[in-house]
Amino acid sequence: MRVITASNKNIEDLVKEGIFRDDLYYRLNVVRIVLPPLRDRIEDVPLLAELFIDRLNHIQGRDVSGISEEALSDLMHHHWPGNVRELQNVIEHAFILCRSGLIRSEHLPDGIAAPGAKKQSHAAGTLAELEAKFIEEALVRNSYKRLATARELDINKTTLWRKIKKLGIKFPAEDPE
């Protein structure tokens, strides 16, 4: 039997202070692996973020293609007091808000995005106003192509058309479709 233990404390110091049993320490201290905290190996953030995105895509059958440069910059400038587990939770949070495409800064939880980054207020306006704004932003991202927009939003094209009519969303003068 092998026992693998981990701690975020310096066990040697705890032994010297009499807080941790020295006999137990010497039994456990056979092979020591020291992993520096994520804040000391920030170059691992992009690799870990992509790994977590790939895992979540596989588990949930989604198609989030990656992370935008702005959002990655936000992640690279965070201190990561919660280490790799905090990064995993941040990516999962963003994955919930980002249905497809790239994870952007507005998908990141509060406190992760750089100061001054625009965050959408979820309390502003009625549900219909928020839905209209969401659909309009998706239409703009897809150059007002309804089929591409419907695919991004993961809804049927006719459902999108009904919502556009119901919400009174206007197209630019030159409608591509």
Secondary structure, DSSP 8 states (H G I E B T S, - for coil): -------SS-HHHHHHTTSS-HHHHHHH-SS------GGG-GGGHHHHHHHHHHHHHHHHT-EEEEE-HHHHHHHHTS--TTHHHHHHHHHHHHHHH--EEEE-GGGS-TTTS-TT-----SSSS-HHHHHHHHHHHHHHHTTT-HHHHHHHHTS-HHHHHHHHHHHT----SS---
